[in-house]
Amino acid sequence: MIVDYHTHTALCKHGEGTVDDYVRRALALGLDEIGASEHIPMPDRFDEVHRMTLEQYTSRYAPEVSEAAERYKGTIAVRRGIEADFYAGTEPWVRDFIDENDFDYVIGSVHFLGEWGFDNPVFLHRYEERDIDATYEQYFDTVARSAKSGLFDIIAHCDLVKKFGHRPTKSMRDPIQAMMEAIKKENLAIEINTSGLRKPVREPYPGPEILAVARQLQVPITLGSDAHTPNEVGADFDVAAALLEQYAGGRISVFEKRQRKEVPIRHLRNAAFPTPSAH
């Protein structure tokens, strides 16, 4: 089995293509499952430049995913997911939205530390204004709190704070251990997200230190390209498959109706996996 559960379309306002474009790309690569995981609508116009509206979710996203699942039934499984932000104060709204909709999985992600969108290039200068060690500690603590929220099935790119190449000056062993223990206690999966290879850090999320703890704790792992264009589907999954062999015993988490199971990963020929240029 090989899947790509982390994809975004033009509805996120910083991606390209339709759900159907992504499914057809997954078919061309020979994937077994493709998941649509658009950014969740948020209340009070929160971060509206990076996500669909509630009306767009109802009128476009949900119907498009359902139609694709029916159209390609028997050929490739199309899963309905959502990438839901963890942001203090919005948890009740996010919980209600998730409960009211029929998802196969919910990806939880941290993109904000307070009001700072730390992975947004527009706010890159803020790294120079902050203590990098404190920033890392705050990030890992926030991811741990997201795991404890009970909202999610998968924790996304759980060291996203490294995106622009900033590294801590001291060991983050204890914060990482606490984060991963919270994920394990809540019975969640993490993803190997290959988009980091297309970012300044040039490394998958998460890195080897976190993956080693995941292996020690037996935290389940799934795959996502974080594709924002159809040609990024399955990007660098040869790298990801090797990491699954090393850190997850060659097993991958798959989801349906928010139920997880572990299955062996199926290797495709390396030539099938695209390696998009960074953007």
C-alpha positions as CSV (number, residue, x, y, z in Angstrom):
1,M,0.0,0.0,0.0
2,I,1.2,3.5,-0.8
3,V,-0.8,6.7,-0.1
4,D,-0.5,10.4,-0.2
5,Y,-2.8,11.9,2.4
6,H,-1.6,15.6,2.4
7,T,-2.6,17.6,-0.7
8,H,-4.0,21.0,-1.4
9,T,-5.9,22.5,-4.4
10,A,-6.5,26.0,-5.6
11,L,-9.1,26.3,-2.9
12,C,-6.4,27.0,-0.4
13,K,-5.5,30.2,-2.4
14,H,-1.8,29.2,-2.6
15,G,-2.2,26.0,-4.6
16,E,-3.2,25.0,-8.1
17,G,-5.6,22.5,-9.6
18,T,-8.7,20.6,-8.7
19,V,-9.4,17.5,-6.7
20,D,-9.7,15.6,-10.0
21,D,-6.3,16.8,-11.1
22,Y,-4.7,15.4,-8.0
23,V,-6.5,12.1,-8.3
24,R,-5.5,11.7,-11.9
25,R,-1.9,12.4,-11.0
26,A,-2.0,9.8,-8.2
27,L,-3.4,7.3,-10.7
28,A,-0.5,8.0,-13.1
29,L,1.9,7.3,-10.3
30,G,0.2,4.1,-9.3
31,L,-0.8,5.1,-5.8
32,D,-3.3,3.0,-3.9
33,E,-5.0,6.0,-2.1
34,I,-5.0,9.7,-2.5
35,G,-6.4,12.0,0.2
36,A,-7.7,15.5,-0.2
37,S,-6.8,17.6,2.9
38,E,-7.6,21.2,2.2
39,H,-7.1,23.8,5.0
40,I,-10.1,24.0,7.2
41,P,-12.3,27.1,7.2
42,M,-11.8,29.1,10.3
43,P,-14.1,31.4,12.3
44,D,-13.9,35.3,12.3
45,R,-12.0,35.3,8.9
46,F,-8.9,33.9,10.6
47,D,-6.0,33.6,8.1
48,E,-8.5,33.8,5.3
49,V,-5.8,34.3,2.6
50,H,-4.6,30.7,3.1
51,R,-7.9,28.7,3.2
52,M,-11.3,28.2,1.7
53,T,-14.4,29.7,3.1
54,L,-17.2,27.7,4.7
55,E,-19.3,28.3,1.7
56,Q,-16.6,27.0,-0.6
57,Y,-16.2,23.9,1.6
58,T,-20.0,23.2,1.3
59,S,-20.5,24.1,-2.4
60,R,-17.2,22.9,-3.9
61,Y,-14.8,21.0,-1.8
62,A,-17.0,18.4,-0.1
63,P,-19.0,17.7,-3.4
64,E,-15.8,17.4,-5.5
65,V,-14.2,14.9,-3.1
66,S,-17.4,12.8,-3.0
67,E,-17.8,12.9,-6.7
68,A,-14.1,11.9,-7.2
69,A,-14.5,9.0,-4.7
70,E,-17.4,7.7,-6.7
71,R,-15.9,8.3,-10.1
72,Y,-12.7,6.4,-9.3
73,K,-14.1,3.7,-7.1
74,G,-12.4,0.4,-7.8
75,T,-9.4,2.2,-9.4
76,I,-8.0,4.3,-6.5
77,A,-9.4,5.1,-3.1
78,V,-10.1,8.8,-2.7
79,R,-10.2,9.8,1.0
80,R,-11.8,13.0,2.4
81,G,-9.5,14.7,4.8
82,I,-9.0,18.1,6.2
83,E,-6.0,19.9,7.6
84,A,-7.2,21.6,10.8
85,D,-5.2,24.3,12.5
86,F,-4.6,24.2,16.2
87,Y,-4.9,27.7,17.4
88,A,-5.9,28.7,21.0
89,G,-9.5,29.7,21.3
90,T,-10.8,28.1,18.1
91,E,-10.9,24.5,19.4
92,P,-14.7,24.5,20.0
93,W,-15.4,25.8,16.5
94,V,-13.0,23.3,14.9
95,R,-14.4,20.4,17.0
96,D,-18.0,21.2,15.9
97,F,-16.9,21.5,12.2
98,I,-15.2,18.1,12.3
99,D,-18.1,16.5,14.1
100,E,-20.6,17.8,11.6
101,N,-18.7,16.4,8.6
102,D,-17.8,13.0,7.3
103,F,-14.0,12.8,7.2
104,D,-11.7,9.8,6.7
105,Y,-9.0,11.5,8.6
106,V,-8.2,14.9,10.2
107,I,-4.7,16.3,10.1
108,G,-3.7,18.6,12.9
109,S,-1.1,21.3,12.2
110,V,0.5,24.1,14.0
111,H,1.3,27.1,11.8
112,F,1.1,29.9,14.4
113,L,2.9,30.6,17.6
114,G,0.6,33.2,19.1
115,E,-0.1,35.6,16.3
116,W,3.1,34.8,14.4
117,G,2.7,32.7,11.3
118,F,6.2,31.3,11.7
119,D,6.2,29.3,8.4
120,N,5.1,32.2,6.3
121,P,8.0,33.8,4.3
122,V,6.4,37.3,4.9
123,F,7.2,36.9,8.6
124,L,10.6,35.3,8.2
125,H,12.4,38.3,9.7
126,R,10.7,37.5,13.1
127,Y,13.2,34.6,13.5
128,E,16.0,37.2,13.9
129,E,14.0,39.0,16.7
130,R,13.4,35.8,18.8
131,D,15.5,33.4,20.8
132,I,15.6,30.4,18.5
133,D,15.8,27.8,21.4
134,A,12.7,29.3,23.1
135,T,11.0,29.3,19.7
136,Y,11.6,25.6,19.2
137,E,10.5,24.8,22.8
138,Q,7.3,26.8,22.3
139,Y,6.6,25.0,19.0
140,F,7.1,21.5,20.4
141,D,5.0,22.3,23.4
142,T,2.2,23.7,21.1
143,V,2.3,20.5,19.0
144,A,2.0,18.4,22.2
145,R,-1.0,20.5,23.2
146,S,-2.5,19.9,19.8
147,A,-2.2,16.2,20.3
148,K,-3.9,16.4,23.7
149,S,-6.8,18.3,22.2
150,G,-8.5,15.2,21.0
151,L,-9.3,16.8,17.6
152,F,-7.0,15.0,15.2
153,D,-5.9,11.6,13.8
154,I,-2.6,12.7,12.2
155,I,-0.1,15.3,13.4
156,A,1.4,17.1,10.4
157,H,5.0,18.1,9.7
158,C,5.9,18.0,13.4
159,D,9.1,19.9,13.1
160,L,7.8,22.6,10.7
161,V,9.7,25.2,12.7
162,K,12.9,24.2,10.9
163,K,11.4,25.2,7.5
164,F,13.7,28.1,6.8
165,G,16.8,26.4,8.1
166,H,17.0,27.9,11.6
167,R,18.4,25.4,14.1
168,P,18.4,25.4,17.9
169,T,21.7,25.9,19.7
170,K,21.0,23.4,22.4
171,S,19.5,19.9,22.6
172,M,15.7,19.6,22.1
173,R,15.7,16.0,23.3
174,D,13.3,16.7,26.2
175,P,10.7,18.8,24.4
176,I,10.8,16.3,21.5
177,Q,10.3,13.4,23.9
178,A,7.4,15.2,25.6
179,M,5.7,15.9,22.3
180,M,6.1,12.4,21.0
181,E,4.8,10.9,24.3
182,A,1.7,13.1,24.0
183,I,1.2,11.9,20.4
184,K,1.6,8.3,21.5
185,K,-0.7,8.6,24.5
186,E,-3.5,10.0,22.3
187,N,-3.0,7.1,19.8
188,L,-2.2,9.4,16.9
189,A,-0.1,9.0,13.8
190,I,2.5,11.3,12.5
191,E,3.3,11.9,8.8
192,I,6.5,11.8,6.9
193,N,6.0,15.0,4.9
194,T,8.3,15.3,1.9
195,S,7.6,19.0,1.3
196,G,10.6,19.9,3.5
197,L,12.8,18.7,0.7
198,R,11.4,21.5,-1.4
199,K,11.9,24.1,1.2
200,P,15.1,25.9,2.4
201,V,15.8,23.3,5.1
202,R,16.0,20.6,2.4
203,E,15.0,17.8,4.8
204,P,11.7,15.8,5.2
205,Y,9.5,16.6,8.2
206,P,10.2,15.2,10.7
207,G,14.0,14.8,10.9
208,P,15.9,11.7,12.1
209,E,15.9,12.7,15.8
210,I,12.1,12.8,16.0
211,L,11.7,9.7,13.8
212,A,14.1,7.8,16.2
213,V,11.8,8.7,19.1
214,A,8.8,7.6,17.0
215,R,10.4,4.2,16.4
216,Q,11.2,3.9,20.2
217,L,7.6,4.7,21.2
218,Q,6.1,2.8,18.2
219,V,4.2,5.8,17.0
220,P,2.4,5.0,13.7
221,I,3.5,6.9,10.6
222,T,1.7,7.8,7.3
223,L,2.8,9.7,4.2
224,G,2.0,13.1,2.7
225,S,3.6,15.2,0.0
226,D,1.9,18.4,1.1
227,A,1.4,18.9,-2.6
228,H,0.2,22.3,-3.7
229,T,0.3,21.4,-7.4
230,P,-0.7,18.1,-9.0
231,N,2.9,17.4,-10.1
232,E,4.0,17.4,-6.4
233,V,1.8,14.4,-5.6
234,G,4.0,11.6,-4.4
235,A,7.0,13.8,-4.6
236,D,10.2,12.2,-3.2
237,F,8.3,9.2,-1.9
238,D,11.3,7.0,-2.6
239,V,12.9,8.9,0.2
240,A,9.8,8.6,2.4
241,A,9.5,4.8,1.7
242,A,13.1,4.3,2.9
243,L,12.4,6.2,6.1
244,L,9.3,4.0,6.7
245,E,11.5,1.0,6.4
246,Q,14.0,2.4,8.8
247,Y,11.7,3.9,11.4
248,A,8.4,2.1,11.1
249,G,9.3,-1.5,10.1
250,G,8.1,-0.9,6.5
251,R,4.5,-0.3,7.7
252,I,2.2,2.6,6.9
253,S,-0.9,4.0,8.6
254,V,-4.0,4.2,6.4
255,F,-7.4,5.7,7.3
256,E,-11.1,5.2,6.5
257,K,-13.9,6.9,8.4
258,R,-11.4,8.0,11.0
259,Q,-10.3,4.4,11.7
260,R,-6.6,3.6,11.3
261,K,-4.9,0.4,10.4
262,E,-1.3,-0.5,9.7
263,V,-0.3,-2.2,6.5
264,P,3.0,-2.9,4.7
265,I,4.2,-0.2,2.4
266,R,4.4,-1.1,-1.3
267,H,7.4,0.1,-3.1
268,L,7.0,1.6,-6.6
269,R,9.9,1.9,-9.0
270,N,11.9,5.0,-8.1
271,A,11.3,6.5,-11.6
272,A,7.6,6.9,-10.7
273,F,8.3,9.4,-7.9
274,P,8.7,13.0,-9.1
275,T,11.3,15.3,-7.6
276,P,9.8,18.8,-8.1
277,S,12.1,21.8,-8.0
278,A,11.8,24.0,-4.9
279,H,9.5,26.9,-5.0
